[in-house]
């Protein structure tokens, strides 16, 4: 199901206004990555970057071209493990938060 503009705007505004929501969303994104839910993880990371950091700043922090980052975090994105690591490192540094992640055993 496609998300409405109002929903996405609400999420972006909440990220900007609520540091605890921002941290929870980052934790969920990392958890989703570890559980193999790439599309969901990329969507959450894209929202975090868009609302809290900016793709321009992320490009400066990672040394990766801004347009490449936009493509990587798009719904069809397929970033390398190296680039995901750079992105997570930059987001974590910017948020000043290290998530505590536990995944369920299969």
HUPEBEL-V259435 format. One record per residue. N is the residue number from 1. RES is the residue in one small letter. D_CENTER is the distance of its C-alpha to the mean C-alpha in whole Angstrom. Layout:
# HUPEBEL-V259435
n->(N	N)
res->(RES	RES)
d_center->(D_CENTER	D_CENTER)
This chain:
# HUPEBEL-V259435
n->(1	2	3	4	5	6	7	8	9	10	11	12	13	14	15	16	17	18	19	20	21	22	23	24	25	26	27	28	29	30	31	32	33	34	35	36	37	38	39	40	41	42	43	44	45	46	47	48	49	50	51	52	53	54	55	56	57	58	59	60	61	62	63	64	65	66	67	68	69	70	71	72	73	74	75	76	77	78	79	80	81	82	83	84	85	86	87	88	89	90	91	92	93	94	95	96	97	98	99	100	101	102	103	104	105	106)
res->(x	x	x	x	x	x	x	x	x	x	x	x	x	x	x	x	x	x	x	x	x	x	x	x	x	x	x	x	x	x	x	x	x	x	x	x	x	x	x	x	x	x	x	x	x	x	x	x	x	x	x	x	x	x	x	x	x	x	x	x	x	x	x	x	x	x	x	x	x	x	x	x	x	x	x	x	x	x	x	x	x	x	x	x	x	x	x	x	x	x	x	x	x	x	x	x	x	x	x	x	x	x	x	x	x	x)
d_center->(20	19	17	19	18	19	17	14	16	16	13	12	15	15	11	14	17	16	14	15	13	10	11	11	8	6	9	9	6	8	11	10	10	13	15	15	13	11	11	9	7	6	7	5	1	5	6	5	6	9	10	10	10	11	11	14	14	11	14	16	15	14	17	15	17	15	16	15	11	11	13	11	8	11	12	14	12	14	12	15	14	15	12	10	11	12	8	8	11	10	7	10	13	12	11	14	13	14	13	16	15	18	18	21	24	25)
